[in-house]
Amino acid sequence: MRAFYSPDYVVDLRSHAFPTAKFARTAERLIEGGTLRPSDLVDPGAVQARELEAVHDAAWIAAVFDGTLSLEQQARMELRWSPSLALAHRKCAAGTLAAARDALSGGLGVHLGGGSHHAFAGHGEGFCVFNDLAYALVALREEGAFTRAAVVDLDAHQGNGTAALLARRPGLATFSIHGAELYPFDGSGTPSRSTEDHALPAGTSGAQYHKILRERLPAFLDEAKPELVLYQAGVDVHSGDRLGRFSLDAEDIARRDRFVAEEVSARGAGLVVTLGGGYAETPEETAALHAATVEETVRAYKRKD
Ligand SMILES: [Zn+2]
């Protein structure tokens, strides 16, 4: 199987909370563990400005491409602009789209990046520049690749950008389980509502988390009837995460990932796994969790051939 990844995802952000070294380490761990061969890694290339207009404002795209973002715009996305930052995020959007094409043809698509769920039409926030999830779904739907699709966002933070970009688009639904008191609900993020939102308190245990997931996700999938599901599999739900507040351990996250893969494949839908957030003490610890997500998803997803 192949997975979309680019060395360009690693951008020097200095001592930023978001260590992009985790992307390279995740790819390396999957190769070390035998899930992927080096030749399975495919660079998705970079999206062009006009392609991003499917979901983003032309002015925002131009400012990111040309490096003319104001200090205020950069502060809002909590990232300092550089040519390499712009390239990384253009490739990130291309990677989720390419993985979604794999999922539509073969059942499962893997992107060792992606999940920029806080990017809005005309601005970025929360470390997100372009919304790869919304972009992939809107672009593919315009092509007629499917009629109905969904985003299942289990990152610790609510996917406010995805929710806003996909709202009022027929056939596209969003599901999110997230921390009730985290960004964007802490007053610093732009509010928006997913088709289905579940806000859980700080300290939520694996058992409590699984109860909600098992009660709500199957019903959501039955209602939305997606042919394609983009999974934002953020691992900042881990108890050791510096930005999350939940108390899930690695096995709780593995159970979560297996459940999503099984529920989606049981309904005959394609599945794309994107990494999403993860801010453990070291990039190595974060990469171990992301790699485990990919391994669990690949193992649990039943291909439709
Ligand atoms: Zn997050």
Residues whose N, C-alpha, C, O or C-beta is under 5 A from the ligand:
A	BS01	ZN	D155 A156 H157 G234 D236 G277
